[in-house]
Amino acid sequence: MEWNWCCPNFKEHASTAGKGFRTLLVWRGRRPFSCYLEFRRPEMQPPDSSEAIVEIRFCPWCGCNLSERYASSQTSGDEDQ
């Protein structure tokens, strides 16, 4: 799926998990669209475990309303990163 990203920084962090944190865009059934910042410690094992996760409503880099931007891109209920 080709995305129309709100800014280059958001795109970079949504597609890269190795920089200490990443953004997650989630669509699940009847629940509304959600976006999260997931924080990781590089030395933590297993490598896919997160230290903390927080829901965000606006892009930390450009201020875009994430729900308005991405909720209409709803997929078949799968999680996209």
N, C-alpha and C positions, 0 to 999 in steps of 0.2 A: 504494500500500500504506500502510495506517495503522499507525504504529509506536506501541509502548508504551515511550516513552523512560524511561531510568533517572532522569534529572533534566533540568531546563530548560537548564542550561549545556551538557550533552552534546548535546542536540537542536540548540541554537543553533550550535554549532561543527561539527556533522555536516552542517548544511544551508547553511553560509556559508563561502566560501573566501576572502573578502576581508579577513580580520582578521589575517593573518600566519600563521595555521595553521588546519587543519581536521582533523576526525576522519574516517577512512574505514573503513567496515565492508565486509568482503570475504568472499564465498562463492565458491569455485571448485571445481567438480566433486567429486573425492574428497578434496581437501585440506580440513583442518578450517577452521572459521571463523577469521578474523583481523581485528584492529582495529589501525589505525595512526594516529599523529599525523603529519601532513604539514606541514612548515614552509616558508614562502615569504617571499621578499623582494618587497615591492610593486613595486619598480622593475625587477625581473628580467623579461627578455623571452625567449621568449614567456611570457605571463602565466600559463599553466597549468603551467609547469615548477616543480619543487619544489627547495628548497635541501637538505633532508634529510628522511628519513622514519624513524620508529622504531615498532616494534610495541609495543602496550600490552595488558595483560591486565585492568586494572582502570580504572574511570572516574577520571580525575584530580580530579573535583569531588565525587563522592559515594562513591567506593570500591567501587561495584558490580562484581562479577565479570562482565566483558563476555561471555565465552563462555557462561556459564550464562544470561545474560539474552537474548542475541541469536542463539545458534547454532540454537535451535529455530525461528527465523524464516527458515530457509533457503529461498532462492528457487531459480529455475531455473539457478543457477550464475552469475548476473550480479552485477556489482558495484553496490552501492547506497551512496548517500551521504546 
